[in-house]
Amino acid sequence: MLDRTFSVAPMLDWTDRHYRVFARQLSRHALLYTEMVTTGAIIHGKGDYLAFSEAEHPVALQLGGSNPADLAHCAKLAEERGYDEVNINVGCPSDRVQNGRFGACLMAEPTLVADCVKAMKDAVSIPVTVKSRIGIDDMDSYPFLVDFVSTISEAGCDTFIVHARKAWLSGLSPKENREIPPLDYPRVYQLKKDFPNLHIGINGGIKTLDEMQGHLAHVDSVMVGREAYQNPYLLAEVDAALYGVDSAMVSRRAVVEAMFPYIEAELAAGARLNHISRHMLGLFNGQTGGRRWRRYLSENAHKTGAGLEVMEAALALTERSPE
Ligand SMILES: Cc1cc2nc3c(=O)[nH]c(=O)nc-3n(C[C@H](O)[C@H](O)[C@H](O)COP(=O)(O)O)c2cc1C
């Protein structure tokens, strides 16, 4: 059974398959979400939007869309490809997403989301989950959230990950929508009290293991986005602290070296080094040589032909005396 006590949030452009392989070197157990992939891209696009590496498991595909048949079709493809979970995005506020009628604007249409979930559930046997906000615009009362969750749980969804901040659909950029309005964790805790049989996960502004443990006293799981990306070594503590795994934390150097076979294979398949190394820039944050690591990779990894020697040279810079 999938244990989603801790997950890394879906983040467009950030949690791509290279990032996920890197994250997996830091934590064996964290559930990793893909970036949102729209049903339109999967059905009509030219690329393979569902590609992932076996090393990434457990991995969840996040879908963006609002057409039940399309979502069911894409969920089925996800299951066939081996994803461990499929999630629908009911939380992303960006304009582009609103025009396509998916993301946070769907919170205003709980029966449509219920139809989507039902169609997906009927199509697959992997878990179908929902990531939402606590509300949108003036639909931000607690009864509104309760009605949303009830309607969708009646359609068969038993797992909700709630970003504890409402979304403003006009006037704020997606970036502002991640800082304003304020977080309301108690509202998510209350949801767990009122729906004890549902899995309720919390997301938004979580940065430390202490904070995670605090939330886990009230809800079933925590999802971390920006901090997991910007300070990736946080993930190295997750298995011991949240999954009770009794093993030494992997070193930063070992994490980098564990990436070498993957990097070599991807370079041979045509990737550029910086496509992968850009996700690793924060690995040595706060450490001796952390700035040198970041700078060296930023200046060299995009160059034609850059390979493992660039990674080795950057690693060597982390072992010199203080900056
Ligand atoms: C760069 C970026 C891209 C994001 N893309 C998505 C996305 O594709 N789907 C989604 O549901 N949320 C997306 N989000 C929102 C995050 O999943 C998360 O809900 C939000 O950042 C709050 O969590 P945090 O404070 O731990 O970062 C994105 C956030 C960031 C910073």
The ligand as an SDF file (V2000), in Angstrom:
LIG
                    3D

 31 33  0  0  0  0  0  0  0  0999 V2000
    7.3540   26.5670   -9.5100 C   0  0  0  0  0  0  0  0  0  0  0  0
    6.0580   26.0100   -8.9890 C   0  0  0  0  0  0  0  0  0  0  0  0
    5.2560   25.2590   -9.8260 C   0  0  0  0  0  0  0  0  0  0  0  0
    4.0450   24.7020   -9.3550 C   0  0  0  0  0  0  0  0  0  0  0  0
    3.3150   23.8890  -10.1770 N   0  0  0  0  0  0  0  0  0  0  0  0
    2.2320   23.2340   -9.6790 C   0  0  0  0  0  0  0  0  0  0  0  0
    1.5660   22.2140  -10.4320 C   0  0  0  0  0  0  0  0  0  0  0  0
    1.9630   21.8590  -11.5570 O   0  0  0  0  0  0  0  0  0  0  0  0
    0.4800   21.6150   -9.8750 N   0  0  0  0  0  0  0  0  0  0  0  0
    0.0300   21.9380   -8.6130 C   0  0  0  0  0  0  0  0  0  0  0  0
   -0.9610   21.3470   -8.1380 O   0  0  0  0  0  0  0  0  0  0  0  0
    0.6420   22.8860   -7.8800 N   0  0  0  0  0  0  0  0  0  0  0  0
    1.7450   23.5040   -8.3650 C   0  0  0  0  0  0  0  0  0  0  0  0
    2.4300   24.3830   -7.5680 N   0  0  0  0  0  0  0  0  0  0  0  0
    1.9960   24.5850   -6.1620 C   0  0  0  0  0  0  0  0  0  0  0  0
    2.7080   23.5850   -5.2370 C   0  0  0  0  0  0  0  0  0  0  0  0
    2.3560   22.2530   -5.5630 O   0  0  0  0  0  0  0  0  0  0  0  0
    2.3350   23.8540   -3.7640 C   0  0  0  0  0  0  0  0  0  0  0  0
    0.9450   23.6570   -3.6050 O   0  0  0  0  0  0  0  0  0  0  0  0
    2.6770   25.2710   -3.3360 C   0  0  0  0  0  0  0  0  0  0  0  0
    3.9870   25.6450   -3.7550 O   0  0  0  0  0  0  0  0  0  0  0  0
    2.6000   25.4000   -1.8030 C   0  0  0  0  0  0  0  0  0  0  0  0
    3.4740   24.5020   -1.1600 O   0  0  0  0  0  0  0  0  0  0  0  0
    4.9210   24.9610   -0.6020 P   0  0  0  0  0  0  0  0  0  0  0  0
    4.6850   26.1690    0.2640 O   0  0  0  0  0  0  0  0  0  0  0  0
    5.4320   23.7770    0.1770 O   0  0  0  0  0  0  0  0  0  0  0  0
    5.7580   25.2970   -1.7830 O   0  0  0  0  0  0  0  0  0  0  0  0
    3.6290   24.9490   -8.0150 C   0  0  0  0  0  0  0  0  0  0  0  0
    4.4480   25.7070   -7.1830 C   0  0  0  0  0  0  0  0  0  0  0  0
    5.6610   26.2280   -7.6410 C   0  0  0  0  0  0  0  0  0  0  0  0
    6.5490   27.0090   -6.6910 C   0  0  0  0  0  0  0  0  0  0  0  0
  1  2  1  0
  2  3  1  0
  2 30  2  0
  3  4  2  0
  4  5  1  0
  4 28  1  0
  5  6  2  0
  6  7  1  0
  6 13  1  0
  7  8  2  0
  7  9  1  0
  9 10  1  0
 10 11  2  0
 10 12  1  0
 12 13  2  0
 13 14  1  0
 14 15  1  0
 14 28  1  0
 15 16  1  0
 16 17  1  0
 16 18  1  0
 18 19  1  0
 18 20  1  0
 20 21  1  0
 20 22  1  0
 22 23  1  0
 23 24  1  0
 24 25  2  0
 24 26  1  0
 24 27  1  0
 28 29  2  0
 29 30  1  0
 30 31  1  0
M  END
$$$$
